[in-house]
């Protein structure tokens, strides 16, 4: 192929720098697509009328910074995932927008200036060994049981597929969710308090509408779940970050202003993985009562707890009706199902159903009907028990491999959920650099702002990485950790052995 380069021999920048910058610009603007081959250095040098060494050095710099990659004798190719993409998976602002107005001068008709939430879509080129967060094992999906129920429901669907349903959700599913939350999360819930949504992000949107968040102070964990932070910010509201330590949100740092909203992930703090202590849970509930505030409890992966008994949710401890509870089936079954729920206090259940009806006319009937029977028959509980054993084994093996390969493992969030936060050994490169080095070795490991998290002051993101272990088999975890060691400090010792 040909590359059109315009080089200025009298310019202030060196020819090597001009080649680098122009090729990089072509890649970032999409004129050179991911996976596209580049002309050999000798041919490009002839066409541009520069020395071959100039092109070779420019190519070397592009390789070092992750824009292109060498495939041996096959030549140079544009990287499948660019360094800019790696850093923006967690939310780089759109470069064509600033302060709600397009930079090219066109009017921003929508008046929306929100940031994209850091979700890994199938179109992204995934590394061979990917520790992406919150991804259940695809092989663990209960396909046979699901198919049996689906065929039976479809045969008896009648008018259900051709008529509108209840916007708040299929009653059978809401009853099943309420019955599940009683023993699992310590919540005494009536099904009328349950609103079915398309996952937790949809649930947060419902809560924002219900609570009119634009006129109330919002307090949020730091670091926090990016989807919540970006949603609140998109509504034009200033966020007040509250730091997190080894015991969760530091409740004493909450101000005494009246009528606030605090967003927390108490069971498995996102992204650090720590658990909000019982003492702080009670203190947080007392703060909400005394300040007439509301707590949004995001319980995204609490179905998986490996050490100790299940935790009683904040909503289960709540006696003042101050907690709005957000749950999802994205981690327990799969994100492709697109089903979650919100549990609201009884006093606002009618308002919540009305607000949901203004958002949409409910989720697909067939998916809700299948899930309702899946829960009612006990198949969901059996599925959870089986997956807990699998994920616990993978967590244990990851911990063993990190300890033996790196001479120790500084981990948080091991007691439950689907990911851990790892602080590399002292003297290691910054987290974002480890992420890029590991990707070149075929390993996906993520700095906080690339792993669906948001760090307000930037202090945590440079020395902490997050690893989701649920979708990787033990043998793959072992290989991945060895490659990770090579990316950080050099060849790894062959010491990983599966934990029995």
Secondary structure as UniProt FT lines:
FT   TURN            9..10
FT   HELIX           15..28
FT   TURN            29..30
FT   TURN            34..35
FT   HELIX           41..48
FT   HELIX           52..64
FT   TURN            65..66
FT   STRAND          68..70
FT   HELIX           72..74
FT   STRAND          76..78
FT   HELIX           83..88
FT   TURN            89..91
FT   TURN            95..96
FT   STRAND          97..98
FT   TURN            99..100
FT   STRAND          101..102
FT   TURN            103..104
FT   TURN            122..123
FT   STRAND          129..130
FT   TURN            133..134
FT   HELIX           138..140
FT   HELIX           143..155
FT   TURN            158..162
FT   TURN            167..168
FT   HELIX           171..185
FT   HELIX           191..193
FT   STRAND          194..197
FT   HELIX           200..211
FT   HELIX           213..215
FT   STRAND          218..222
FT   STRAND          224..225
FT   HELIX           226..234
FT   TURN            235..236
FT   STRAND          239..245
FT   TURN            246..247
FT   STRAND          248..249
FT   HELIX           251..253
FT   STRAND          261..264
FT   TURN            270..272
FT   HELIX           278..290
FT   TURN            291..292
FT   STRAND          294..298
FT   TURN            300..303
FT   HELIX           314..317
FT   STRAND          323..328
FT   TURN            330..333
FT   HELIX           335..337
FT   STRAND          340..343
FT   HELIX           346..348
FT   HELIX           349..359
FT   HELIX           365..376
FT   TURN            377..378
FT   HELIX           379..406
FT   STRAND          410..412
FT   TURN            414..415
FT   STRAND          419..423
FT   TURN            426..427
FT   HELIX           431..440
FT   TURN            441..442
FT   STRAND          443..444
FT   STRAND          446..447
FT   HELIX           448..450
FT   TURN            451..452
FT   STRAND          453..454
FT   TURN            461..463
FT   STRAND          465..468
FT   TURN            470..471
FT   HELIX           474..488
//
